[in-house]
Amino acid sequence: MPTIATLEHPSAALGRRVTCTALLPSEARGPWPLLWLLHGQSDDHRAWLENTTLAPRLARLEAEGRPLAVVLPDGAISYWADVDPLLRVERYLLDDLDALVRRTFPIAAGRAAIGGLSMGGYGALRLALRHPGRFCSASAHSTRAPTRAELATLPWSQRVDADELDLEVIAASADRSALGSIALDCGLDDRLLGDSRRAHALLDRRAIAHAYAEHPGAHDWAYWEARLPGALAFHLDALHAG
C-alpha cells in the first residue's frame, strides 16, 4: 500500500496553516510523476482517499512498475481560484504547495497531472487552461461549469473579476499549442450533466482537443470510483509521454 502522509504547513498565499494528504509509493525509488486530485464543494482533502479505492489502485500500479505520487490538497469552497484576499487557492496550489511537495518528496521534474470532480473538475480544467506549462493532463469528472450569470450569484463574486472564472473566456485565450491532454466525463443521471455538456461544447468551439464521454451513473462516489482506473491510466500515459 502507498505511504499516506499528512502535511500541515504554513501558506503565504492563504495567510494561515493548511493541511493536505499525499499518497506516495512505498517501495519504488523516485523521482515519481505527480498527480493532483481536487475535491468537490462539500468535501475536503481526504475525500478521494476515504471514498474510493485510490490507495489500493496506486499500490497495484506500483507493483506493475508505474509508481505515482498523488497529492490531495484542500481548496475549501473556492472553485480552486483566487476568490478572496484570504482565499487565494490558485496561488496556494501553484506556488506554496507545489514547492513544498517537490522540496519534501522525490517528485519528477516537469509538468504534473491534475484531475478533480464536480467543483474540483472545474478547478482542474480551469487551471489546465490557464497554466498549460504546469500540467500535462487534466481530467474533469461531473464538472461544474457555471455560466456567466451563475458566476454572479456566487458569494464572493463581487471580489473577483468574472473573466478570471468564466471558462468561455479562459478557453478563448488558452495557448492550444501548449495544452496537455484533456478528458471530461459525466453520468447520465448527474445533476451537472448540463454543465459537463456545456464545457464540452465550449472546448469544441475553441478547437481545444479533448475527450468527452457520458456513462451510466449519478453525482456520487459510485460513479467517480468507476471512473478512477481509467483516469489514472489516462494521467500516467500523459506523464510518461513527457
C-alpha positions in Angstrom: 0.0 0.0 0.0 1.2 3.6 -0.6 2.6 5.6 2.3 0.0 8.2 3.4 1.4 11.4 4.6 -0.5 14.3 6.2 1.2 17.7 5.6 0.3 20.6 7.8 2.2 23.7 6.7 2.0 27.5 6.5 0.8 29.1 3.3 1.9 32.6 2.3 -1.0 32.7 -0.2 -3.6 31.9 2.4 -2.0 33.5 5.4 -2.6 30.5 7.6 -1.7 26.9 8.2 -3.2 24.3 5.8 -3.4 20.5 5.7 -3.2 18.2 2.7 -2.8 14.5 2.1 -0.1 12.8 0.0 -0.1 9.2 -1.2 3.4 8.1 -2.0 4.9 4.9 -3.5 6.1 2.7 -0.6 8.9 0.8 -2.3 9.7 2.4 -5.6 12.5 5.0 -5.5 11.9 8.4 -7.0 11.6 10.5 -8.8 7.9 9.9 -9.2 5.4 11.6 -11.5 2.8 13.7 -9.7 -1.0 13.9 -9.9 -3.0 16.5 -8.1 -6.6 15.3 -7.3 -9.1 18.1 -6.4 -12.1 17.5 -4.2 -15.7 18.8 -4.7 -17.5 21.6 -2.9 -18.8 19.6 0.0 -15.6 17.7 0.7 -12.0 18.2 1.9 -8.5 16.9 1.2 -9.2 13.3 2.4 -12.3 12.8 0.3 -10.7 10.8 -2.6 -8.8 8.7 -0.1 -11.8 7.9 2.1 -14.4 7.3 -0.6 -12.6 5.4 -3.3 -10.1 2.6 -3.8 -7.4 5.1 -4.6 -4.8 3.7 -2.2 -5.0 0.0 -3.4 -5.1 1.1 -7.0 -1.9 3.1 -6.5 -0.3 0.0 -4.9 -1.3 -2.1 -7.9 0.3 0.5 -10.3 3.5 0.5 -8.2 3.6 -3.3 -8.4 3.3 -3.0 -12.2 6.3 -0.7 -12.3 4.2 2.5 -12.7 4.6 4.3 -9.4 2.7 7.6 -9.0 2.6 10.2 -6.3 -0.8 11.7 -5.6 -1.4 14.8 -3.6 -4.9 15.7 -2.3 -5.0 19.5 -1.5 -7.7 21.3 0.4 -9.4 24.0 -1.5 -12.4 24.9 0.8 -15.3 26.3 -1.3 -13.1 28.3 -3.6 -13.6 26.8 -7.1 -9.8 26.3 -6.8 -9.3 30.0 -7.8 -8.2 33.2 -6.1 -11.6 34.4 -5.0 -10.7 36.5 -1.9 -7.5 38.0 -0.4 -7.8 35.3 2.3 -8.8 32.5 -0.1 -6.1 32.6 -2.8 -6.3 28.8 -3.5 -4.9 29.0 -7.1 -1.7 30.7 -5.8 -1.6 28.3 -2.9 -1.7 25.3 -5.1 0.7 26.5 -7.8 3.2 28.3 -5.6 3.2 27.2 -1.9 2.0 23.6 -2.1 3.8 22.7 -5.3 7.1 24.0 -3.9 6.6 22.2 -0.6 5.8 18.8 -2.3 8.7 19.0 -4.6 11.0 20.0 -1.7 9.8 17.3 0.5 9.4 14.3 -1.8 11.4 13.0 -4.8 9.0 14.3 -7.5 9.9 14.1 -11.2 10.8 17.4 -12.8 8.4 18.7 -15.5 4.7 19.0 -15.7 2.3 17.3 -13.3 -1.2 15.9 -14.0 -4.4 17.3 -12.4 -7.9 15.9 -12.0 -11.0 16.5 -10.0 -14.7 16.0 -9.5 -17.5 18.5 -9.5 -16.1 21.8 -8.3 -12.7 20.0 -8.5 -13.4 19.1 -12.1 -13.9 22.8 -12.9 -10.8 23.6 -11.0 -8.7 21.0 -12.9 -10.0 22.2 -16.2 -9.6 25.9 -15.4 -6.1 25.5 -14.1 -5.0 23.4 -17.1 -6.3 26.0 -19.5 -4.8 28.9 -17.6 -1.4 27.3 -16.9 -0.6 24.8 -19.7 3.0 24.8 -18.9 2.2 23.3 -15.5 0.0 20.4 -16.5 0.5 17.6 -19.0 -3.1 16.3 -18.5 -6.4 17.3 -16.9 -9.4 15.2 -16.1 -12.8 16.6 -15.0 -15.5 14.2 -13.7 -19.1 15.6 -13.3 -17.6 19.0 -13.7 -19.2 22.2 -12.6 -19.2 24.8 -15.4 -21.1 27.9 -14.2 -22.5 30.3 -16.8 -21.6 34.0 -16.6 -25.0 34.6 -14.9 -24.3 31.8 -12.3 -20.9 33.2 -11.5 -22.5 36.5 -10.5 -24.5 34.6 -7.8 -21.6 33.1 -6.0 -20.9 34.5 -2.5 -17.5 36.0 -3.4 -18.5 37.1 -7.0 -18.1 40.9 -6.2 -14.5 40.4 -5.1 -13.2 38.7 -8.2 -13.2 39.6 -11.9 -15.7 37.2 -13.7 -13.2 36.8 -16.6 -10.9 35.0 -14.2 -13.6 32.3 -13.6 -15.5 32.2 -16.9 -14.4 29.0 -18.7 -15.6 30.5 -22.0 -13.2 33.5 -21.6 -10.4 31.3 -20.3 -10.7 28.8 -23.2 -10.6 31.7 -25.7 -7.2 32.8 -24.5 -5.7 29.4 -23.8 -2.5 28.6 -25.7 -3.7 25.5 -27.6 -0.2 24.6 -28.8 0.9 24.2 -25.2 -2.1 22.4 -23.7 -1.8 18.9 -22.4 -4.3 16.1 -22.8 -7.8 16.9 -21.5 -10.7 14.4 -20.7 -14.2 15.1 -19.4 -16.9 12.7 -18.4 -20.2 12.7 -16.6 -23.0 10.4 -15.5 -26.3 10.3 -17.5 -28.2 10.8 -14.3 -25.9 13.5 -12.9 -27.5 16.8 -11.9 -24.4 18.5 -13.5 -24.8 16.8 -16.9 -25.7 20.1 -18.5 -22.6 21.7 -17.1 -20.4 18.9 -18.5 -22.0 19.2 -21.9 -21.5 23.0 -21.8 -17.8 22.6 -21.0 -17.5 20.0 -23.8 -19.3 22.4 -26.3 -17.1 25.4 -25.4 -13.9 23.4 -25.8 -15.2 22.3 -29.2 -16.0 25.9 -30.2 -12.4 26.9 -29.3 -10.9 23.9 -31.2 -9.3 22.6 -28.0 -8.7 18.9 -28.4 -10.2 16.7 -25.6 -12.0 13.5 -25.0 -15.6 13.6 -23.8 -17.8 10.7 -22.5 -21.1 10.1 -20.8 -21.7 6.9 -18.7 -24.4 5.5 -16.6 -24.4 7.0 -13.1 -25.2 9.9 -10.9 -23.3 12.6 -9.0 -21.9 10.2 -6.4 -18.9 8.3 -5.3 -20.1 5.1 -7.0 -19.7 6.9 -10.3 -16.3 8.5 -9.5 -15.0 5.2 -8.2 -15.9 3.6 -11.6 -14.0 6.3 -13.5 -10.9 6.2 -11.3 -9.0 3.3 -13.1 -9.4 5.0 -16.5 -8.4 8.4 -15.1 -5.2 7.1 -13.5 -4.3 5.3 -16.7 -5.0 8.5 -18.7 -2.8 10.6 -16.5 0.1 8.1 -16.4 0.1 7.9 -20.2 0.5 11.7 -20.4 3.1 11.8 -17.6 5.3 9.2 -19.2 4.9 10.7 -22.6 6.7 13.8 -21.2 
